[in-house]
């Protein structure tokens, strides 16, 4: 397969790896970007943690939590340029969609787009706005949480938001905990609450990468599985919320931080939504 300079540059920007390493990885992967990223990781390349964020568009994130903090909605409205993302009309459109979502509680993006506002579906309202500004606009992601306590964080640029739910609070004042957890998620980008929430395909990939790295280091075959599992546990510590170190106090894990408030507190779900 012919690997173009544009392909190589795209992979370099997404991963932070060197140009030659990217070209070799793409060649070995026959042009498959995800496979090329896995190949780079197997060879010990440190892949940029912001890769997924760079693939998103411009726009804004909108969040609403009800008065008793038991229900929350978060969604991102994407556009092509930062200029439009800051446009008053664009932000007003986002607020209109948010109000409809809060009132009617659609199950997913498709249902959200089908909601009616003043007799017209949201999808049609968006199309009309696209016609006015000449840019593609769409709801990129939509999520909702129901819990005993729901908390949020919105970054100052308006392009990053977090929604997190807590159960088992027992009426305790956990507003500070909710805020700290939301900011932790914004900063450290966990992929799941704990290891039980990590997708099986991700676990399989990490084990494979761990074995390949150990093999390249000259470790005996009999030790590869054990070494890979050790690397997997480190992956859990770095990439699951409860396993991560608390950014404001590295002597605590998030699990330990939560237990300082109440050992019965659980995190049923969280969502980190970003643009830009």
C-alpha angles and dihedrals in degrees: 000000000000110000110202128210087244090058091049093048092049091053091046092053092047096048108023090230122137122276096246092046090051092049092050092047093049091048092050090047093048090239097310105140098201091048090048090054090052090050091052091051092049088056090054099259114155106231120211111259089215095062095109092046091055091058093061127088133240122274138091141291120229126200134183130181121186123242097266091044095237099115130045137180128196130178140159125225110203131204136166103253138037089230092064091041089063094043114123092226092051092050090047089053089052092051090050091053091046092053091051092048092050093048098043103027101214116203098229145350093283091054090044092055089050094055115114124233115187090344097311130098116247090238089061093046089053091050090053091051091049088055091055099049102028096229132112111255126183144154100258099186137002128187138164135196133201115192143132087267128017123191136178147194128202121192118231093250091058092231098099128057138166131201120188134177128209128196130188095038091141091211092300119148101255100157091116091048092050091050093047092049093048091051090046090055092047092051104036102032101218113196096212142006092251140340091283089065096053113108115251091234090057091050091049091050094049092050091050092049091047092052093047092049091049091047091052089051088059098251116159117260092242090064099045096091094049093047092047091052090051090053089047091055089051088050089054091050092052100038108035121076099231092046097050124099113252106256092218094049118020091192088075133062116215089252089056091045091055092047090055086066099038132329089219094064114111133184108225094179148340135190128205111195121185141171135187 
